[in-house]
Amino acid sequence: MRRMLLAALAALAASPALFADTPAATPTGTLDLETIMASPDWIGAAVEAPYWSVDGRSLYYSLKRDGSKLRDRYRIDAASGRSEKLGPEALAQADGPAVFDRQHKQAAFVLHGDVFLVEAGTGKRVQVTRTPETETSPRFSSDGRSLQYRQGKQWFVYDIAAGVASPAAVLNVGEDPRGKQPDALGRDQLRLFKALRAAKADKDAARANEETLAAADPGRAPRPIWLGDVGELVDAELSPDGRWMLVVTQPKDAGGKTPELTHYVTESGYAEQQSTRTYVGRRDPVPQSLLLVDLRARKSYPLDAGVLPGIKDDPLKELRARAIADLNKAGRSDEAKALKAPEQRAVRIISDADDGGGGGIAWSDDGGNLAIQLRAIDNKDRWIASVDFDTHALVNQHRLTDRAWINWNFNDFGWLKDGRTLWYLSEETGYSQLYAKSLGGKAHALTSGRFELSHSVLSEDGQWFYLRSNQVAPYSYDVYRVPAQGGTLARLTQYQGTDDFVLSPDGRQLAVLHSAPYVLPQLAVQDSAGGTPRELTQTMKPAFAQRAWIAPKIVGVASSHGAGTIWAKYYGPADEAAAASKPAVIFVHGAGYLQNVTLSWSNYFREQMFHNLLVQEGYVVLDMDYRASEGYGRDWRDAIYRQMGHPELEDLLDGKAWLVKEHGVDPRRVGIYGGSYGGFMTLMALLRAPGEFAAGAALRPVSDWSSYNHEYTSNILNDPQLDPEAYTASSPIEYADKLQDALLIQHGLVDDNVLASDSIRLYQRFIELHKRNFWMSLYPMERHGFVQPDSWYDEYRRIDELFDAYVKPVRTQETAAGR
């Protein structure tokens, strides 16, 4: 760690031009909240979104502009490290992230929303589109003769030789109005009137002639294909050979009441309303369906998900029976009927058409095979299915089942270069590992172990998989590679804080984005087989880099509940003996499923600086990756199923006990704080373990899970109508009567993630229960993630004052009881 910081400072001295206007570094001294909570521009700028130039000699990346949300783009020579900021004229000639044809003779990319085509050998480029719309997802056809790209849900094909673009297909929902046959009344009209018969004959002849001409003339725009009454078109994916289109559809949105929040501080001077999102269980996700469209034959075929194994089972059968019985007993038979299990479970396609599409849809390079990833709306199953083009049917290739919920992450999949073998990530052993499966064959593991793999990238030559993994330790991430046929997982980088990577176009170099606890993400390049990296950037500012920050010490806390080791970051004085009898603060990270105990730059960099300040003020601090955190396998995540706030609290209490045992912390002088999920856990800690913590600050907390969103909550607690016990057990508002310790609640009024009503409802509950020593601060212009330095300062000033008043002093029985 120390060597990395010294290397970063040396690089700063060697490259003063990047931040030539940066003021001189302030000498190391005492920290203050004004500095910590100021605009993070004083720290530096993280290197963002790196990608290779088409010729593989340079890298492009972005940096946030000081005093602005805008990003500037830079180009850096991979060999010399010479960097330049691109002005408007240079930016117009820049490359975008490129894709190549199968022979690597041509490249394509999107720049300012338009598609460009480049000859890889000469660098000659052609602008394919110039439209006010945004084009995305360029790729070459399997024969290399055309370039495919999309505009929204519409696919286009650019004929490279002819220099002409046209829609790949025109898909219309509904029935072809020209093919509509007359009803009984219409048939009578035609029988009676010669003029009507003649007019109809003319229309039929014109239509037939149009179809004949279109079939014989490829230069014409494609005729519409009518899909029938299939609801709403969600996504479409064109095959690389241009023959097929996979279409995702869903019924019209069924609605559901949407809560609103009020903006009190506005430009207009009037209070303004904003719709947010529905509550969990008030509007389930709309089920989706699949259509396979043969563009050559102009026919569409439904792909029935009913062939997937287990799709007609009910994994919630016992909960459902109990809920139905309770409703019937209470005389609520209509609600009970609504909970009846469907004959076939609904699914959604893991796809994102708004972001370029194809998240859950993978074509082989030659277009000969198609794989689709489907997820049950009840969150218990993930399937990967191929498509039989002869029978127009899904064929299951892999089923992943979880008693709790399928992970949001680790769903990467695709085809090996043979176009006949699938690869995918799966948590079936309890940890995300890499597998391969030929169609009709058995799956075999390419990797194995008690660690996580992610960021899967297959090299262009098809020989290697490159991945990010924490094989060495849960908190240590680097780039690894493994042969595509399986073998030894080899570590390529040694940073322990590798965030991302990008392979060069020729596959020989690896651009690595890496960071450290006090070093923003920086860019390096190295041989793709491993070796010594060349550091390319240093964007830290002296005012931050030259401070003597406390390196967080990663420690293992033994679980007293059989969960193994709970990893944590400990902040304390250099003289460990000085920690004895000190007060302590436990920080609880947000998001639930997030990993904060790593050797990388933290999303909670302000909190990390605040922890330095707390140590300066005489505290020690512990930051724990409690159960539900990312990076520790499926069982660690699933431990909170139907009992949010219970295993996590056990871990936090173990952390407190560890502080007392290992560092002599006074058990009466321990505070706790956190935001979002960390705010929820602060509430659970004070309300479910009264007297354990002297005070707590709950920032933007969930107090009642029945008012949170569906996508997150139903994974863990199911629907509230089906599993009311899980919501009662997991919601802090149900334990409000247990409050006895000092509590500060803080919330942005225009938070459209965790609504401020969560905090306000809990506050009212405390009022009615005649509780004491609780306060709330509201921030009229802040959403879930605060952006204004003034708000950050005010928020943490209040937290600091809370701990100073209630954690630092030795508590007596009277102060503990709030008297």
C-alpha positions in Angstrom: 0.0 0.0 0.0 2.8 2.4 1.0 4.7 1.6 -2.2 1.6 2.4 -4.3 1.1 5.7 -2.6 4.7 6.7 -3.0 4.6 5.6 -6.7 1.4 7.8 -7.2 3.2 10.8 -5.7 6.2 10.2 -7.9 4.0 10.1 -10.9 2.3 13.3 -9.9 5.7 15.1 -9.8 6.6 13.7 -13.2 3.4 14.9 -14.9 2.5 18.3 -13.7 0.7 19.4 -16.9 -2.6 17.5 -16.2 -3.6 19.7 -13.3 -1.3 22.7 -13.9 -4.0 25.0 -12.4 -4.3 23.0 -9.2 -3.4 25.1 -6.1 -0.4 24.1 -4.1 -0.9 21.3 -1.6 -1.9 22.3 1.9 0.4 21.0 4.6 -0.7 18.0 6.5 -2.6 19.0 9.6 -5.8 18.5 11.5 -8.8 17.6 9.5 -12.1 19.5 9.5 -15.6 18.9 8.2 -15.5 21.8 5.8 -12.6 20.2 4.0 -14.0 16.7 4.1 -17.4 17.6 2.8 -16.4 20.1 0.2 -16.8 19.4 -3.5 -14.6 16.3 -4.2 -12.9 18.3 -7.0 -10.2 19.0 -4.4 -9.3 15.3 -4.3 -8.8 14.8 -8.1 -10.7 13.1 -10.8 -11.2 9.3 -11.3 -10.2 7.9 -14.7 -13.5 6.8 -16.3 -14.6 4.6 -19.2 -11.2 3.7 -20.8 -11.2 2.1 -24.3 -8.6 1.4 -27.0 -8.2 3.2 -30.3 -8.9 1.2 -33.4 -5.2 0.9 -34.1 -4.5 -0.3 -30.6 -1.8 2.3 -30.0 -3.7 4.7 -27.8 -6.3 4.7 -25.1 -9.1 7.1 -24.6 -10.6 7.9 -21.2 -12.7 10.6 -19.5 -12.2 12.9 -16.5 -14.7 15.0 -14.7 -14.2 18.7 -15.2 -13.6 20.8 -12.1 -16.7 22.7 -11.0 -18.9 20.9 -13.5 -20.7 17.6 -14.1 -19.2 17.6 -17.6 -16.5 15.1 -18.6 -13.5 15.8 -20.8 -12.0 13.2 -23.0 -8.3 12.4 -23.1 -6.1 10.4 -25.4 -2.9 8.8 -24.1 -0.2 6.9 -26.0 0.0 3.4 -24.5 3.8 3.2 -25.1 5.0 6.6 -24.1 2.3 7.7 -21.7 2.0 11.1 -23.4 -1.5 12.4 -22.7 -3.6 15.1 -24.3 -7.0 16.6 -23.6 -9.1 16.6 -26.7 -10.7 19.9 -27.8 -13.8 20.1 -30.0 -11.9 19.6 -33.2 -9.8 16.7 -32.0 -12.8 15.1 -30.4 -14.6 15.1 -33.7 -11.7 13.0 -35.1 -11.5 10.6 -32.1 -12.4 6.9 -32.1 -15.2 5.5 -30.1 -15.2 2.0 -28.4 -14.7 -0.2 -31.5 -16.0 -3.5 -32.7 -14.3 -5.5 -35.5 -15.3 -7.9 -38.2 -14.2 -11.5 -37.9 -11.0 -10.9 -40.0 -10.2 -7.6 -38.1 -10.0 -5.8 -41.4 -12.8 -3.3 -40.5 -13.9 -1.6 -37.3 -17.0 0.4 -36.4 -17.9 2.6 -33.5 -20.4 5.2 -32.2 -19.2 8.8 -31.8 -21.6 11.6 -30.7 -24.5 9.2 -31.3 -23.6 8.4 -34.9 -22.0 5.3 -36.5 -18.6 5.3 -38.2 -16.9 2.6 -40.3 -13.1 2.4 -40.3 -10.6 0.4 -42.4 -8.4 -1.1 -39.8 -5.2 -1.1 -41.9 -5.4 2.4 -43.4 -7.5 4.2 -40.8 -9.8 5.5 -43.5 -13.2 6.2 -42.0 -16.7 6.7 -43.3 -19.6 8.3 -41.4 -22.5 5.9 -41.7 -25.2 7.9 -40.0 -25.8 11.6 -39.3 -29.1 11.8 -37.5 -30.7 13.6 -34.5 -31.4 10.2 -33.0 -28.8 8.1 -31.1 -27.5 5.0 -32.8 -26.1 2.1 -30.7 -24.8 -1.5 -30.8 -22.8 -1.5 -34.1 -21.6 -4.9 -35.2 -20.6 -6.6 -38.4 -22.7 -9.2 -40.2 -21.4 -12.7 -40.1 -20.1 -12.4 -43.7 -18.6 -9.0 -43.1 -20.4 -7.4 -46.0 -22.7 -5.2 -43.9 -22.8 -3.3 -40.6 -25.7 -3.7 -38.3 -26.7 -1.1 -35.7 -29.8 -0.1 -33.8 -31.8 3.1 -33.2 -34.0 2.5 -30.2 -35.7 -0.8 -30.8 -35.2 -0.6 -34.6 -32.4 -2.4 -36.3 -30.7 -1.1 -39.5 -28.3 -2.7 -42.0 -25.6 -0.7 -43.8 -24.5 -2.3 -47.1 -20.7 -1.5 -47.0 -20.1 -1.9 -50.8 -23.2 0.0 -51.8 -23.0 2.6 -49.0 -26.7 2.3 -48.3 -28.5 1.8 -45.0 -32.0 0.4 -44.6 -34.2 -1.0 -41.8 -33.4 -4.7 -41.2 -37.2 -5.2 -40.8 -40.3 -3.1 -40.2 -42.2 -4.8 -37.4 -45.8 -3.8 -36.6 -47.9 -4.9 -33.7 -51.4 -5.9 -34.8 -53.0 -7.5 -37.9 -52.2 -6.3 -41.5 -55.2 -4.1 -42.3 -54.8 -4.9 -46.0 -55.3 -8.6 -45.3 -58.5 -8.1 -43.5 -61.4 -10.1 -45.0 -64.9 -8.7 -45.2 -67.5 -9.8 -42.7 -71.0 -11.0 -43.6 -72.2 -7.5 -44.3 -69.2 -6.7 -46.4 -69.6 -9.9 -48.4 -73.2 -8.9 -49.1 -72.0 -5.4 -50.3 -69.5 -7.0 -52.7 -72.2 -9.4 -54.0 -74.6 -6.6 -54.7 -72.4 -3.8 -56.1 -70.1 -4.3 -59.1 -68.3 -1.0 -58.4 -67.2 -2.2 -55.0 -66.0 -5.5 -56.5 -64.0 -3.6 -59.1 -62.4 -1.3 -56.5 -61.4 -4.3 -54.3 -60.0 -6.1 -57.3 -57.8 -3.1 -58.1 -56.5 -2.9 -54.5 -55.8 -6.6 -54.4 -53.9 -6.4 -57.8 -51.9 -3.4 -56.6 -50.9 -5.2 -53.5 -49.9 -8.3 -55.3 -47.9 -6.3 -57.8 -46.2 -4.4 -55.0 -45.2 -7.6 -53.3 -43.9 -9.1 -56.6 -41.7 -6.0 -57.3 -40.4 -5.9 -53.7 -39.5 -9.6 -53.8 -37.5 -9.0 -57.0 -35.8 -5.7 -56.0 -33.5 -5.7 -53.0 -33.1 -2.0 -53.4 -36.6 -1.3 -52.0 -37.3 -0.8 -48.3 -38.6 -3.9 -46.6 -42.3 -4.4 -46.4 -43.9 -4.4 -42.9 -44.2 -7.6 -41.0 -47.3 -7.8 -38.9 -46.8 -9.6 -35.6 -50.5 -9.9 -34.6 -51.9 -8.8 -31.3 -48.8 -9.4 -29.1 -49.1 -6.4 -26.8 -46.1 -4.0 -26.6 -42.8 -4.5 -28.3 -40.0 -4.3 -25.7 -36.9 -5.3 -27.5 -35.7 -6.9 -30.7 -32.4 -8.6 -31.6 -31.2 -9.2 -35.1 -29.1 -12.3 -36.0 -25.6 -11.6 -37.4 -26.6 -13.3 -40.7 -29.7 -11.1 -41.0 -32.1 -14.0 -41.3 -33.8 -13.9 -37.9 -35.2 -11.4 -35.4 -35.9 -12.3 -31.8 -38.7 -10.1 -30.4 -39.5 -9.5 -26.7 -43.1 -8.5 -26.0 -45.3 -7.8 -23.0 -48.9 -6.8 -22.3 -49.7 -3.2 -21.8 -48.7 -1.9 -18.3 -51.4 -2.7 -15.8 -50.8 0.5 -13.8 -50.8 0.7 -10.1 -50.9 3.8 -7.8 -47.7 5.8 -7.9 -46.7 7.8 -4.8 -45.6 11.4 -5.4 -43.1 13.6 -3.7 -43.1 17.4 -3.4 -40.3 19.8 -4.5 -40.5 22.8 -2.2 -37.5 24.7 -3.4 -38.0 25.3 -7.2 -37.1 27.8 -9.9 -40.7 28.6 -10.4 -41.3 29.5 -6.7 -44.2 27.1 -6.6 -44.2 23.6 -5.0 -44.0 21.0 -7.7 -45.1 17.3 -7.7 -43.1 14.3 -9.0 -44.3 10.8 -9.5 -41.9 8.2 -8.3 -42.4 4.4 -8.3 -45.0 1.9 -7.0 -44.6 0.1 -3.7 -43.6 -3.6 -3.7 -46.6 -5.9 -4.3 -48.7 -3.1 -5.7 -47.7 -3.7 -9.3 -45.7 -6.8 -10.1 -43.4 -6.7 -13.2 -45.2 -7.3 -16.4 -44.5 -10.9 -17.8 -42.8 -11.0 -21.1 -43.0 -13.3 -24.1 -40.8 -14.2 -27.0 -41.4 -14.3 -30.8 -39.0 -15.6 -33.4 -39.4 -13.8 -36.7 -38.2 -15.4 -39.9 -37.3 -12.2 -42.0 -36.9 -14.2 -45.1 -40.2 -16.1 -44.9 -41.9 -13.1 -43.2 -43.4 -15.3 -40.5 -43.3 -15.2 -36.7 -43.4 -18.0 -34.2 -44.1 -17.8 -30.5 -41.4 -19.4 -28.3 -43.2 -21.1 -25.4 -41.4 -20.8 -22.1 -43.6 -23.7 -20.8 -40.9 -26.2 -21.9 -38.5 -24.9 -19.2 -38.0 -27.3 -16.4 -39.7 -26.3 -13.1 -41.6 -23.4 -14.7 -44.9 -25.0 -13.7 -43.8 -25.7 -10.1 -44.6 -23.3 -7.2 -41.5 -22.6 -5.1 -43.7 -20.5 -2.7 -46.3 -23.2 -2.3 -46.1 -23.4 1.5 -46.1 -19.6 2.0 -49.0 -19.3 -0.5 -51.1 -21.9 1.3 -50.6 -20.2 4.7 -51.4 -16.7 3.3 -54.6 -18.0 1.6 -55.7 -19.8 4.7 -55.1 -16.7 6.9 -57.1 -14.5 4.4 -60.0 -16.9 4.2 -60.0 -17.1 8.0 -60.2 -13.3 8.1 -63.1 -13.2 5.7 -61.0 -11.7 2.8 -61.8 -14.4 0.2 -61.4 -12.1 -2.8 -57.8 -11.3 -1.7 -57.2 -15.0 -1.1 -58.4 -15.9 -4.7 -55.9 -13.3 -6.0 -53.0 -15.3 -4.5 -53.9 -18.5 -6.3 -50.8 -20.0 -8.0 -50.7 -19.6 -11.8 -50.5 -22.7 -14.0 -47.2 -21.5 -15.4 -44.8 -19.0 -13.7 -44.3 -15.7 -15.5 -40.8 -14.8 -16.8 -38.9 -11.8 -18.0 -35.9 -11.6 -20.3 -32.7 -10.3 -18.8 -32.4 -7.5 -21.3 -32.0 -3.8 -21.6 -33.2 -2.4 -24.8 -32.8 1.2 -23.6 -29.1 0.6 -23.1 -28.4 -1.0 -26.4 -30.2 -4.3 -25.9 -29.1 -7.9 -25.8 -28.4 -8.3 -22.1 -30.1 -11.6 -22.0 -29.9 -12.5 -25.7 -26.7 -13.9 -27.3 -26.3 -14.8 -30.9 -23.3 -16.9 -32.1 -20.9 -15.0 -34.3 -22.2 -16.8 -37.4 -25.9 -16.3 -36.5 -26.4 -20.1 -36.5 -27.3 -20.3 -32.8 -29.2 -18.2 -30.3 -29.3 -18.4 -26.5 -31.7 -16.5 -24.2 -31.6 -15.9 -20.5 -34.9 -15.9 -18.7 -35.7 -15.2 -15.1 -38.8 -16.1 -13.2 -40.7 -13.1 -11.8 -40.8 -14.8 -8.4 -37.0 -14.5 -8.5 -36.3 -18.2 -7.8 -35.1 -19.5 -11.2 -32.8 -18.5 -14.0 -32.8 -20.4 -17.3 -30.5 -20.3 -20.3 -32.3 -21.7 -23.3 -31.2 -22.1 -26.9 -33.6 -22.0 -29.9 -34.3 -24.8 -32.3 -34.8 -23.0 -35.6 -36.4 -26.0 -37.3 -39.1 -26.5 -34.7 -39.2 -22.9 -33.5 -38.9 -23.9 -29.9 -36.9 -23.2 -26.8 -34.5 -25.9 -25.6 -33.3 -25.7 -22.0 -29.6 -25.7 -21.6 -29.2 -24.6 -17.9 -31.4 -24.0 -14.9 -30.1 -22.2 -11.8 -32.4 -22.4 -8.8 -32.1 -20.5 -5.5 -34.3 -21.1 -2.5 -34.0 -17.3 -1.7 -33.3 -15.3 -4.9 -31.2 -15.4 -8.0 -28.4 -12.9 -7.8 -28.5 -9.6 -9.7 -24.9 -10.1 -10.6 -23.0 -13.0 -12.2 -25.3 -13.5 -15.2 -22.7 -13.2 -17.9 -23.1 -15.7 -20.8 -22.4 -16.2 -24.5 -20.9 -18.5 -27.1 -17.4 -19.8 -27.7 -15.9 -19.1 -31.1 -17.1 -22.5 -32.4 -20.7 -21.1 -32.2 -21.9 -24.3 -30.8 -20.7 -24.2 -27.1 -22.3 -22.0 -24.5 -20.3 -20.4 -21.6 -21.9 -18.8 -18.6 -21.4 -17.8 -14.9 -23.3 -19.6 -12.3 -23.5 -19.6 -8.5 -24.7 -23.2 -8.3 -21.7 -24.2 -6.0 -22.3 -21.2 -3.8 -19.7 -19.0 -5.6 -19.8 -17.5 -9.1 -17.7 -19.7 -11.4 -17.3 -20.2 -15.1 -18.9 -23.1 -17.1 -19.1 -24.3 -20.6 -21.7 -26.5 -22.3 -22.1 -27.8 -25.8 -25.6 -28.0 -27.2 -27.0 -31.4 -26.2 -23.9 -32.1 -24.0 -23.1 -31.9 -20.3 -21.9 -28.7 -18.6 -18.4 -28.7 -17.2 -16.7 -26.3 -14.9 -13.9 -24.2 -16.3 -13.1 -22.9 -12.8 -13.8 -23.8 -9.3 -13.2 -22.5 -5.8 -14.6 -20.5 -2.9 -14.2 -17.1 -4.6 -16.1 -14.9 -7.1 -15.6 -14.4 -10.8 -17.1 -11.5 -12.8 -16.4 -9.2 -15.8 -16.1 -12.2 -18.1 -14.4 -11.4 -21.5 -13.6 -14.0 -24.2 -10.5 -13.0 -26.2 -10.9 -12.4 -29.9 -9.0 -15.5 -30.8 -11.2 -17.6 -28.5 -8.3 -19.0 -26.5 -8.7 -17.2 -23.2 -11.3 -16.0 -20.7 -10.2 -12.8 -18.8 -12.0 -12.2 -15.5 -12.0 -10.2 -12.3 -11.7 -12.2 -9.2 -11.0 -12.1 -5.4 -9.3 -15.5 -5.4 -6.5 -14.4 -3.0 -8.8 -12.9 -0.4 -12.4 -11.7 -0.4 -11.3 -8.0 -0.2 -8.5 -8.3 -2.9 -9.4 -8.1 -6.6 -7.3 -8.6 -9.7 -7.5 -9.7 -13.3 -7.1 -13.4 -14.0 -7.3 -15.6 -17.1 -8.1 -19.2 -17.8 -8.0 -21.2 -21.0 -11.3 -21.3 -22.8 -11.3 -25.1 -22.5 -10.6 -24.9 -18.7 -7.3 -25.2 -16.8 -5.3 -23.1 -14.4 -6.7 -19.7 -13.3 -3.7 -17.5 -13.6 -3.4 -14.1 -11.9 -2.3 -11.3 -14.2 -2.3 -8.2 -12.1 -1.0 -7.6 -8.6 -2.9 -4.4 -7.5 -5.3 -6.0 -5.1 -7.6 -3.1 -6.1 -8.4 -3.8 -9.7 -11.7 -2.3 -10.8 -12.0 -3.1 -14.5 -10.0 -3.9 -17.6 -10.1 -3.7 -21.4 -8.3 -6.0 -23.9 -6.5 -4.3 -26.8 -7.8 -5.0 -30.3 -5.0 -7.5 -31.0 -5.4 -9.1 -27.6 -1.8 -8.6 -26.6 -2.3 -5.8 -24.1 -4.5 -5.2 -21.1 -5.6 -1.8 -20.0 -6.3 -1.9 -16.3 -8.3 0.4 -14.2 -7.0 0.1 -10.6 -7.3 2.1 -7.3 -6.5 2.0 -3.6 -8.3 3.3 -0.5 -6.9 6.8 -1.0 -6.1 6.7 -4.7 -8.8 7.3 -7.3 -9.1 4.8 -10.2 -6.1 5.1 -12.5 -5.1 3.6 -15.8 -2.2 1.3 -16.5 -1.3 -1.1 -19.4 0.5 -4.4 -19.4 1.0 -7.5 -21.4 -2.2 -9.6 -21.5 -0.2 -12.6 -20.3 0.9 -10.8 -17.2 4.1 -8.8 -16.4 5.1 -5.4 -15.2 2.4 -2.7 -15.8 3.2 0.8 -17.1 1.3 3.4 -15.2 -0.3 5.9 -17.6 -2.2 8.4 -15.4 -2.0 10.2 -12.1 -5.0 12.4 -11.4 -4.8 12.9 -7.7 -4.3 16.4 -6.4 -1.6 17.3 -4.0 -3.9 18.7 -1.4 -5.4 15.2 -0.9 -2.5 13.0 -1.8 0.0 14.6 0.6 -2.1 14.2 3.6 -1.2 11.4 6.1 -4.4 9.4 5.8 -5.0 6.4 8.1 -4.7 3.2 6.1 -7.7 1.1 7.0 -6.6 -2.2 8.6 -8.5 -5.2 7.2 -9.5 -7.5 10.1 -11.5 -10.7 10.5 -14.2 -10.7 13.1 -15.3 -14.2 14.2 -19.0 -14.8 14.0 -20.6 -16.0 17.2 -23.5 -17.4 15.1 -21.5 -19.9 13.0 -21.2 -17.6 9.9 -17.4 -17.8 9.8 -15.4 -14.6 9.4 -16.9 -11.2 9.1 -14.4 -9.0 7.2 -14.1 -5.4 8.3 -12.0 -2.2 8.1 -10.6 -0.9 11.3 -9.5 2.8 11.8 -7.6 3.6 15.0 -4.6 5.4 16.4 -1.1 4.5 15.4 -0.4 3.5 19.0 -2.8 0.5 19.4 -2.6 0.7 23.1 -4.1 4.2 23.0 -7.4 2.6 21.7 -8.2 1.2 25.2 -11.2 2.8 26.8 -11.8 4.9 23.8 -15.3 5.4 22.3 -16.1 3.7 19.0 -18.3 4.2 16.0 -19.5 1.4 13.7 -20.2 2.4 10.1 -22.8 0.4 8.1 -22.5 0.5 4.4 -25.5 0.9 2.1 -27.2 -1.1 -0.6 -27.2 -4.3 1.4 -25.6 -6.3 -1.4 -22.4 -4.1 -1.7 -18.9 -4.7 -0.7 -17.1 -2.0 1.1 -14.2 -3.9 2.7 -11.8 -3.9 -0.3 -8.4 -2.5 -1.2 -10.0 -0.3 -3.8 -11.2 3.3 -3.8 -14.5 3.3 -1.9 -17.9 4.7 -2.9 -17.9 5.9 0.7 -14.8 8.1 0.3 -16.4 11.0 2.3 -17.2 8.6 5.1 -13.6 7.3 5.0 -12.3 10.8 5.5 -14.9 11.3 8.3 -13.5 8.1 10.0 -10.1 9.8 9.9 -11.6 12.8 11.6 -13.3 10.6 14.2 -10.0 9.0 15.0 -8.5 12.5 15.3 -11.3 13.3 17.8 -10.6 10.2 19.9 -12.7 7.4 18.5 -11.9 4.2 16.8 -14.1 3.1 13.9 -15.2 -0.3 12.4 -16.7 -0.7 9.0 -18.1 -4.2 8.4 -19.2 -6.3 5.5 -22.1 -7.8 7.3 -24.1 -10.7 5.9 -25.9 -9.8 2.7 -22.7 -8.0 1.5 -21.3 -8.8 -2.0 -18.1 -10.8 -2.5 -18.6 -13.6 -0.1 -20.8 -16.1 -2.0 -24.4 -17.1 -2.3 -25.0 -18.2 1.3 -23.7 -15.0 2.7 -26.1 -13.1 0.5 -29.1 -15.4 1.1 -28.7 -15.3 4.9 -31.1 -12.4 5.1 -33.9 -14.1 3.1 -37.2 -13.3 4.9 -35.4 -11.8 7.8 -33.7 -8.5 6.8 -31.9 -6.9 9.6 -31.5 -10.0 11.7 -28.2 -11.8 10.6 -26.7 -8.4 9.9 -27.4 -7.2 13.4 -25.8 -10.3 14.8 -22.7 -9.4 12.8 -22.7 -5.8 14.0 -23.0 -6.9 17.6 -20.1 -9.3 17.0 -18.1 -6.3 15.7 -18.9 -4.4 18.8 -17.8 -7.3 21.0 -14.5 -7.5 18.9 -13.8 -3.9 19.6 -14.3 -4.4 23.3 -12.1 -7.5 23.4 -9.3 -6.7 21.0 -9.0 -2.9 21.6 -10.4 -2.3 25.0 -13.3 -0.1 23.7 -15.8 1.0 26.4 -18.9 -1.0 25.6 -21.1 1.8 26.9 -19.6 4.3 24.4 -20.3 2.8 20.9 -22.2 4.7 18.3 -23.5 3.5 14.9 -24.4 5.2 11.6 -25.1 4.5 8.0 -27.1 5.5 5.0 -29.8 3.8 2.9 -29.5 0.1 3.9 -27.0 1.3 6.5 -29.7 3.7 7.8 -32.1 0.8 7.9 -29.6 -1.2 9.9 -28.9 1.7 12.3 -32.7 1.7 13.0 -32.7 -2.1 13.5 -29.6 -1.9 15.8 -31.2 0.7 18.1 -34.7 -0.8 18.0 -33.9 -4.5 18.2 -30.9 -4.2 20.5 -31.8 -1.3 22.8 -29.0 -0.3 25.1 -26.2 -1.8 22.9 -25.4 1.5 21.2 -25.2 4.9 22.8 -26.6 6.7 19.7 -27.2 6.2 16.1 -27.6 8.3 12.9 -29.9 6.8 10.3 -29.4 8.5 6.9 -32.2 8.1 4.3 -33.3 4.8 5.9 -36.0 2.4 5.0 -38.3 2.1 7.9 -41.0 0.0 6.3 -40.1 -2.4 3.5 -43.7 -2.5 2.3 -43.2 1.0 0.9 -40.0 0.2 -1.0 -39.8 -0.8 -4.6 -40.6 -4.2 -6.1 -37.3 -5.0 -7.9 -35.2 -5.0 -4.8 -37.6 -6.0 -2.0 -39.5 -8.9 -3.5 -36.2 -10.7 -4.1 -35.6 -10.9 -0.4 -39.0 -10.7 1.2 -41.3 -12.0 -1.5 -44.5 -10.1 -2.0 -46.1 -8.5 1.1 -49.5 -10.1 0.3 -47.8 -13.5 0.1 -45.3 -13.2 3.0 -46.5 -10.6 5.5 -44.5 -12.2 8.3 -41.3 -11.4 6.5 -42.2 -7.7 6.2 -43.3 -7.5 9.9 -40.0 -9.1 11.0 -37.9 -6.9 8.8 -39.4 -3.4 9.1 -38.0 -1.1 11.8 -41.4 0.7 12.3 -42.7 -2.6 13.8 -40.1 -2.2 16.7 -40.6 1.6 17.2 -41.8 1.0 20.8 -38.3 -0.2 21.8 -36.5 3.1 21.2 -34.5 4.2 24.2 -31.2 5.4 22.7 -30.5 8.7 21.0 -31.5 8.7 17.3 -30.9 11.2 14.5 -32.8 10.6 11.3 -31.7 12.5 8.1 -33.4 12.4 4.8 -33.5 14.3 1.5 -37.1 15.5 0.8 -36.9 14.8 -2.9 -35.4 11.3 -2.5 -37.2 9.2 -5.1 -35.5 6.0 -4.1 -36.2 5.7 -0.4 -39.0 8.1 0.0 -38.8 10.7 2.8 -42.3 9.4 3.9 -40.4 6.4 5.4 -38.7 8.7 7.9 -41.7 10.9 8.5 -44.0 7.9 9.2 -41.5 6.5 11.7 -41.1 10.0 13.3 -44.9 10.2 13.8 -44.8 6.7 15.4 -42.2 7.9 17.9 -44.4 11.0 18.7 -47.4 8.8 19.4 -45.3 6.5 21.6 -44.0 9.5 23.6 -40.4 8.7 22.9 -37.5 11.1 23.7 -34.1 11.9 22.3 -35.0 11.5 18.6 -34.5 14.1 16.0 -34.9 14.5 12.2 -33.2 16.8 9.7 -34.7 17.1 6.3 -32.9 18.4 3.2 -35.3 20.1 0.7 -33.1 19.8 -2.4 -31.4 16.4 -1.9 -32.3 13.1 -3.4 -31.0 9.7 -2.3 -27.4 10.5 -3.0 -26.6 14.0 -1.7 -24.8 16.3 -4.2 -24.6 19.7 -2.4 -21.5 20.2 -0.3 -23.6 22.4 2.1 -25.9 19.4 2.7 -23.0 17.0 3.2 -21.5 19.4 5.7 -24.7 19.9 7.6 -25.5 16.2 7.7 -22.1 15.2 9.1 -21.9 18.1 11.5 -25.1 16.8 13.1 -23.7 13.3 13.2 -20.5 14.5 14.8 -22.4 16.5 17.4 -24.6 13.5 18.1 -21.6 11.3 18.9 -19.9 14.1 20.8 -23.0 14.4 23.0 -24.0 10.8 23.5 -21.1 8.5 22.6 -18.0 10.3 24.0 -19.3 10.7 27.6 -19.5 7.7 29.8 -23.2 6.7 29.9 -25.0 6.2 33.2 -28.2 4.3 33.6 -30.1 7.5 33.5 -28.6 8.8 30.2 -29.1 5.3 28.7 -32.8 5.5 29.5 -33.1 9.0 28.0 -33.9 10.7 31.3 
